[in-house]
């Protein structure tokens, strides 16, 4: 943090000295030439520093470059009285060549010093210290110029630079250390994608607009302020004020802008502000109007625009980003300076008397182009991000700082996929890519990777068969899997869907009954999901009842709460068969009694009308001669009760209630009154009495005695029915 602060103190002071010395010794009309020279030297400096980084690493390259920077300040201080005009040019060129690369080198040092997790926490504090350095640098420069001569600022800058060099050297001995950067074979450059070309164009356009505004500001300051001291104080206070504004806007509005305006809106703020402010400065070209629009442009470019601009690299491959980002950030920024200087020269040649207004007009045109590019970049970002998300080459960590655009893109891209499933697949694909892409794999690892690739392809082929294969092809595959002892669990959801196909339902049922054990959750989810066809959901209980475990029983109990009666009926039927084999899986009695009460807690007329003919036909276990609405409801209720009470007596009661023998029905009701809780019997009684009086004389008999009476009465009833049918014949 201290290094960052001193680095920006030095930068602000040097920019103040550079502009003041040059404008004190040269007319503003010569600014474009020196701007072009500084930009060209900056390109040379960027290429040279990049090569130095690759050779010795930032731990050595950054302190050495700072030492050279400080020595040049001392040399310029020494020669300034002897050749002020020449030294002012050399200072301008010196700043153009070294100022951008030392800042870039510092952040390279920071990036390699901290692990990614720690970097997220500390980089914002380092950036805040740098912003404070801008304020301090501007105030320090103004005080030095006010109390000392202008030349005295150069040895102070040299001292600050030497201290920064020592601190940057000390940074390389932190907890992680800094190793030399190994040379990386770059991927295809700017011509690889249209998106990268648009990024480079955006940097070029914004840099050109900034250069034109900077030129007009210096020209107006040189024409308005009378002496070098006034110029120096103006530039010092101007840069200090800018640093305060950048810090406030960045800390207060950056996150809100990204969330509310999205990435495209945040990027477009810069050219839109230049357009609006530029109209004022063209109409009234004065130092205060030009300073206002220049300050607005600088503030937005170094705060909101910078935040959005860095996010634009999220979809770019990391190895490609390393080889391209420096070129875009430095080279195209310098090319923008050259373009701005060329346009300023053109304005001086076309309209010497009003060249500042014409240069501002050029800046407005460039800003309009930037606004169009911002919209184009927004569309390109969305497309690139969506493609990376679909391909699995982008992880959740890469989009941890989500803006509104990224959130919307992530949501739209995963409409057909569960987000957690998508992220899991992304991580799996990346892990596989890491294993198969390593050049130093052992033979065993290579065999494993090849086997994993083979298994992945096999699984995809099997899924394709189940999804789009014809009936015969799917049937052959399912018949083979039914005979196999192993089955890929990932295919279970595809087989579940085949339960609804008439020609494949039986073999699909057999496959799931054999291989579905241990994957009950997938089947239960399909049973409860109303997006599946009803015919599919009705057949799932037949699968669960064969597993004989608690998870299957719990899933069937959940199905008893479904709104569709036919599904509840099939779940109750499957649960009863499961409990009849595995008595230990019987559900909670109180829960079953509550379900029965809820089922019966309707008026008798509503009970009779509650089932449609379509629902009755879906209950395949109800015989045609008993296809009546009350019969289906009664069977369902008695199946529920049979899961927690003895099943045989309840079966006798159901038959007795369905008969026309009043005595037999009365005996069945007596049994139910003895074994059911009073609230459950009260709910059922109004549907079961069928004309019998509600108040009957209760006979004190035990349930076992009632069951014996039921057996005898049922035998007598059957004999009467048989004799009656014989007489009729």
N, C-alpha and C positions, 0 to 999 in steps of 0.2 A: 504494500500500500504506500509506503514512503517512497519507494522507487517510482511508482506510477505518478505520485504527486509531483516529485521533482522533475520527472520527465516532461510533464505538461507545463510546469513553471518555466522550464527552459524553452519549450516550444513557443509559448505565448510571448515570452520576452524576446526570443529571436525573431518572431514574425513582426513584432513592434519595431525592433531595430532595423530589420530588413526594409520594411516599407518606408520608415522615416528617412533612413540614409539615402535610399534610392530617389524618393521624391524630392529630397533636399538638393540633390546633385544633378537630376535629370528631369526633363519635362514629362508630363503624364503621357504625351503622345508616343514616347519611346517604350512605354510599359509593354505593349504587345510583343516586341522583339525579345525582351528579356524573359517574358513569360514562356515564349516558345523555347528559348534556350534552356530554362530551368526544367521544363517538362521533358525535353529530350535527355538532359542529364539524369533526370529521375528514372527514365526507362533504363539507362545504362546502369544506374545505381541499383535498381531492383534486380536486374539480371545478375550483376556481380555479387550482390549480397545473397541471392538465392544459391549461387554456386558455392559461396563461402559456407553457407549453412549446411549444404550437403557434404562438404569436405570436413569441417571441424565441429559442426553442431552449434546450436545457439549459445551454449555455455561459454564458448570461446569467442564466437563471432560477435555477439552483442556487446560485451565489454570493450573489445578491440575497436569496434565501430564508434562507440561513445568516446573513447580516448581520442580517436582521429577527429571527431566532431569538436571536442574541446580544444585540441591543438589548433584547429583552423580558426576558431574564435580568437585565440591569443594572437595568431599571425595577423589576422585582420585588424585587431586592436593596434598592433605595432605599426602596420603600414598605413593606417587610415590617415594620419596627418600628412603623409608624404604624397599620397595619390587618392584623395577621397572619392573622386568619380569612379576610378577603376575598382577600388575596394568595395564600393557600394554594389557594383555589378557582380563582383566575385562573391560577395555575401549572399546576393539573391540566388546565384547559381549553386553555391555551396548548400544553402537551405533546400533548394529543389532536389539536389542529389541525395542528401543524407537524412533530412527530416522524416520523410515517409518510411524509410527502411528501418530506422532505429525504433520507431514506434511499432512497426510490424514485427521486428525482432524481439521486442519486449514481450509482446503477446505470444509469440512462439515459445519463449522461455516459460511463460506462465502455463501455457497449455501442456508442456511436457513436465512441468514441476508437480502438478497435482493429478491424482486419479480423477476420473469423470465425476464420481459421487461428491468428492470434496470440492471439485472445481465449481459445481453448481452453487455451492454455498458461498464460496469466497470471491468469485469473479465479480459479483455485483458490488461487494465491498471495495474491491480494487478499483472498479470503474468509478465508484463514488469518490474515492480518494483522488482519482485522476481529475474528476470534475472540480473538486475543491482546489486542485493545483492550478486549474485554469483561472479561477478567481484570484488566487494568491499571486499568480504570475502577472496578471493584468495590474493589480494594485502595486506590486513591487516595481514593475516597470515605470508606472506613473510617478511613484515616489522618487525613484532614482533620477528620472529626467527632471523632476521639479527641484531637487536639492543638489544634484551633480550635473556635470555636462553629459551630453548624449553618448559620447565615446565610452564613458565609464561603465555602461551596461554590458559591454563585450567581455571584459575580464570576469564580471560577476556571472555571466552566462557560462564562461569557461569553467569557473569553479563549480557551479551547479552541475555541469555536464560531467566533470571528473568524479564528483561524489556519486552521481547516478551510475557511472561505470563501475565504481567499487561496489556499490550496492547490488548491481545486476550480477557481478561476479560472485558475491556472497549468496545470491539466490540459487546459484547452481549447486550449492552444497546442502540443500534442504533434505527432508526425509526420504524423498524418492531419488534425488539426484537427477541429472540430465545426461542422457547418452547422446552420442552423435546420431544425427538423422541419416538413416541409410537411404541410398538412392532408390527411388521407386520408378518402375517402368510406367510411364503415364499411359492412361487410356486415351482413346480418341478425344481430341480437344474440342475447341469451340464449334467446329463444324459438325460435331457428332449429332447434336439435336437442335431443333429450332428453339427450344426453351432456353438453352444456354446462350444462343445468339441474341435472344431477346433480353436476357439478363445483361449481357455485355452492352447492348444498345441502351439499356436503361441507365447504366453507369456513365456511358459516354454522354448521353443527353443531359443528365442532372449535373455532371461535372462541367459541361459547356455552359449551361445556364448560370451555375455558380461562378465560373470564371468571368463571364460577362458582367455579372453584378459586382464582383470584386473589382474589376477594372474601373467601372463607372464610379464606385465608391472612392477609390484612390484618386481618380481624376478630379472628382468634385472636392475631395478633402484638400488636394494640392492647390486647387484654384481658390478655395475659401479661406483656409488657415494661413496666416502670414509667415510663420517662422518654423524651423525644425522642432523647437520645444513644444509648440502648440500641436504640431502634427503628432509628435511622439505621445503626448498626453492623450490626444484623441484616440489614437489606435490602442493605447494601453487600456483606457477605460472602456472602449468599445469591446475589446476581447474579454475583459473581465465581466462586463455585463452579459455578453453572450454565454460565458461559462455558467453564470448563475441561472440564466434562462434554460439552458440545456439540462442542467441538473434538476430544476424544478419540473420541467415538462416530462423528462424521462421518468422521474420517480413518481409523478402524480398521474400521468395520463397515458403512459405507454400500454400498460395492461388493459385499461379500459377501452382504448382505441382498438386494440386487436380483437377484443371480445365483441364490441358493439359494431364496429365498421368492417371487421374482417380484414384479411390480408390486403385485398385489392384496394379497399377504401383507405387503409392506413398508408399504403404506398402512394396513392393518388393525392393525398393531402399536400405533399410537397409541390408538385407542379401546379396544383390548383391554387395554392397560396401565392406562388410566384406570379401566376396569371393575374390574380386579384390585386396584389401589391404592385405589380409592374404597371398596371393601367394608371394607378395613382402617380407613380414616379415618372411615367412618360408625360402625363398631363402637367405635373408640377415637378420639374427636375431641379431639386434643391438637395443640399447635403443631408438634411433631416429626412426627406422622403426616401432618398436612396439608401441611407443608413437603416431606415425602418424596414424596407423590403429586403435588404441584405441581411439584417438581423433575423427577420422572420425565416428567410431561406436557410440560414446557418443553423438556427435553433431546430427547425423541423428536420433538416437533413441529418443532424447529429443526435437526434433523439427518436422521434416516431418513425421516420423513414429508415433509420439504421436498424431499429428493432424488427420492422417488417422485412427489410432487405435480407437480414441474416436468416430469417425463417424461409425465404425463397429457396435456400439451398437444401432444405429438408429432403426433397425427393431425389436429390442428386447423389449418385453412388459415391461412397467415401473416397475410394481411390481416385476417381475422376475429379472429385472436389479438390483434392490436394494439388493436382496438377493444373487445374483451371482457375480456381478461386483467386490465387495470387495474380494471375494474368489479368483477370477481370477487375479486381480491386485496384491494382496499381497501374497496370499498363493502360487500361481504358480510361481510368481517371486522368492520367497524364495526357492521353490523346484528347480528352475533353478540354484540358487547359490549352493545348495547341489549337484546337478548333475555336475556342473562345478568343484567343489572341488573333487568329486569322480573321475572325469576324470583326474584331475591334479595329484591325488595320483596314479592313474593307470599309467600315463606317468612317474612319478618318479620311480615307481617299474619296468616298462618295460625298460626304457632307462634313467638311472640316469644322464649320462653325457650330453645328449641332450634332457632333459625332456621339456625344453621350446619350442623347435621346434616341438616335438610330441604333446604338448598341443595345439600349434597353428594349427597343422594338425587336431586335434579333433575339434577345433573351425571352421575350414573350412567345415568339414563334417556336423556339426550342422547347419552352415549357408546355405549349399545346401539344407538341409531339410527344413529350414525356407523359402527358395525361392519357393519350391513346395507347402508349406502350404499357402503362400501368394496368389498363383494362385487359390488354392482350396477355400480360404476364399473369394476371389473375386466372384467366382461362387456362393458360399453360400449366400453372401450378396445380390447379384442380385436376387436370388430366394426368399430369405426371404423378401426383400423389395417389390418385385412384389406381393407376396402373401398378405402382409399387406395392400398394396394399393388397391388390388382387394377386400379384405374383409372389407375395410373401417375402419380398426383399426389404421390407420396412417393418421395424419392430415398434412395440408400444413405447419403448424408451425414446425412440427417435421423434416421437410426437408428444413428448411429455409436456411441452409448453404449448398447449393447444390454443390456437386462436379460433375465432368463429368460423372462418373458412375451412380450417382443418377439421373441426368438429363436424361440420355439415358434410364434408367430403367423406369422412370416416363413416358417418351414419348412412349416407346414400350408397356407399360402396358395399355395405354389409347388410342391405335390406333383406337379401335372400339367405343370409348366413348368420348364425348366432355369433355375437361379437367374441365371446370367450372361445368358441370353437375356432373362429378365424385366427385369433392371436395364438392359440395352441398350434394350429397348423403352420403359422408363420415361424414360430420357434422351432418346430420339428423340421421344416424345410431348411432353415438356417443351420441347424445342427447337422443335418445331412450334407448340406453344401460345405460346411466346415470340414467334415470328415473326408468327403470325397475330393475336396479341393486342395488338401495338404500335399506338398511335394515330398514330405519326409515320413510317409506312412510306412509302417512295417508290413510285411507280407500278410500277416494275420489280419491287420486292420484293413488292408486292401480287399482281402477276401470277404470280410464282414460288410464292407461298404458295397461291394458288388452284389452280395447276397441280399442286402437291404434294398438295393435298387431293383433287383429281380422280384423280390416279394412285393414291392410297391407297385410295379408294373402288373404283376399277376392280380393284385387286389383291384387295380383300376379296370382290368379286363373283365373280372368277375362282376364288378359293379355295373359296367356297361352292359353286360349280358342281361342282368336282372332289370335294368332300366329300359333298354331299347331293343332287346332281343325278341324274336318272334316266339310264339307259344311253344313250339316244339323244341326250340333251342333252350328256352328257360326250363321246360319240363325235364329235359335230359340233364341239365345242370343240377336241378333240385333232386332228381332221383339219385344221382351220383352222391350228392352231399348227404342224403338220407342214409346211405349205406356207409359213408365214411365215419370214422370215429372222431375226426377233428373238423372244426368249422371256424372260419374267421368271424369273430364277433362283430366287426365293423359292418358286415353284410346284413345283420339282423334287421335294421330298419327297412332295408330294401325288400326283404322277404315278407315283412309285416304288411307292406302295401299290396303284395300279391294275394293276400287273403281275400281281397274283394273281387278277384278275377275267377269267374265260374270254373274254367277249365284247369286252374292252377291252385285252387283253394285247398283241395285235399292233400296234395303233396307238400304244399307250403306249411300246412298245419302239422304234418308229420315231421318236417325238418325242424320247425320251431319247438315242437314237443321234445325232440331228441337233443337239440343243441342249445335251447334257450335257458336251461338251468344255469344259475349264476348271473344271468342278465335279466332278471325279473323287472328291474327298474325301467328298462327300455320298453318292455311290454306294457307295464302299468302306465307309463307316460302316454303311450299310444291309446290305451283304453280310456284315459281321462281327457284326451285331446279331442275336442269337437271338430277339429279341422280334418280328421280322418273320416272316411265314409262309415256310415253306421254298420254296414255289413261286416267291415273289418273289425270294428270294435266289439260286435256281438260274438265274434269267433275267438277273441283273445281269452275270455274266461275258460274256454275248453282247453287252452294251452296251460294256463296257470294252475288249474286243478290237478295236473299230472306231476307237478314238481314236488309236492309234499313238504314244503318248508314254510317258515314263518313269513318270509318276504312275499311269497305268493298269496298266503292267507291275508296279510295286511293289504295287499293290492286289491283283492276281491272285496274286502270290507270297505275300502275307499270307493269302489264302484257302486256300492249300495246307496250312495248319496247322490248319484247322477240324476239329472232331471228327467231323462228318458226312461220310461217304465220298462221297455223291452230290454234295455241294458241292465237295469237293476234286476230284472227277472233272471237273466242269464248269469249274472254274478252270484245271485242267491243260490241258483241251481248248482253252479260250480263249487261254491263254498260248502254247500251241504255234502256233496260227494267227497270233497277234500276232507271234511271233518269226520265223515263216516269211516274213513280209512285211518286218519291221523287224529284221534280224539284230543290229543294234547294241543292241537292248533285251533281249538274252539275259540271263537271271539268273545269279547267281554259281554256278559249277559245284559248288563244295564244299557250298553250301547244298542244291542239288538232290540231290547224292549222299547227304547226310545224311538227307534226306526219304525217299529210296528205301530206305536201310538201315533206317530206322525202320519203314517200311511192310512190309518183308520179314522183319524180325526177329521172326517168330512161327513156331510149329510148323506143318508142312504141313497138319495136320488143322484147326488154327485158321484158316489161310489159306483153306481151302475153306469153312469155316462162317462166315466173317466177314461175309458179305453176306446180307441177307435178300432175299426175293423182292420186297418193296416197294422196296428200294433198287435192285435190278436194273431194275425197271420204270421207275424215275426216270431211268435213264441212257438217254436217247432215242437216243443214237448207237450203241448196241450192237444189231446186227441180231438178230432173233428166233432165227435158227438158231444164234447164238453166245451166247445168254443163259445162260451158265454162270458160276458164281462165280469160278473161276480165270480165265476169259477177261476178265471185267470188271477184275479186279485187275491182270492182265498188261497190258491196254491202258493202264490208268492209269500203271503203272510205266514203260512204254515211251514214253508221252507225256511224262512228266517227263524221261526221259533224252534224248528228241529235242529238248528245248529247249536242251541244252548240247552234244550230239553230233550228227553228221550224221544226218539224219532218214531218208533212203532206206534205208541199210543196216539201220537198226533196224526199219524196216517189214518188210524181208525176213526179219529174224530173228524177228519176231513171227509172221509167217505160217508160217515153218518150224517154230517151236516148237508152233504150233497144229495142224500136220499129223501124220499117223501114220507118216511116213517117218523111221526111226531115223537114217539117214545125214544127212538134211537137218537134223534137230534137232541132231545132233552138230556139224555145220558151224556152225550158228548159235551154239551154246554156245562154240565155239572163238573166234568173232569177239568175243563178249561178254567172254570171258576176256582177250582182248588189249586191249580198249579201256576196260574198267572198272577202277577201283581194286580192289585185291585184297579189301578189306573189303566192298565193295559186291557184288562177284561172289560172295563166300562166302555172303553173306546171301541172294542170289537163287538160287544153285545148287541148294539143297535143294528149291526149288519148281519149277525148270526142267528138272532132269535127267530126270524122268518115267521112271524105270526104267533109265536109262543108268548105267554104273558111275561112281562118283565119281572114281576114278583112271583116267585114260586116258593113252595115249602122246601127248604133246604134239608136234605137228608144227611145225617152225620155218617158219612162213609169215607174211608181212606181212598186215595187215588188208585191203589192196587185193586181194591174191591170194585171200583168203578171200571177199571180196565177189564177185569174178568167179566163184568156185566156187559160191557161193550162187545167183547168177543162172543158171548152167548147170544146177545141181541142181534149181532151181525150175522151169525150162522142162521138164526131163525129167519131173519129178513131175507137172506139169500135163498133159503128153501121156499119161502112164500113166493118170492119172485119167480123162481124156477117152476113151481106148480102152476102159477098163473099163466106163464108163457106156454106151458104144455097144454093147458085147457084151451087157450086161444087157438093153438095150432089144431 
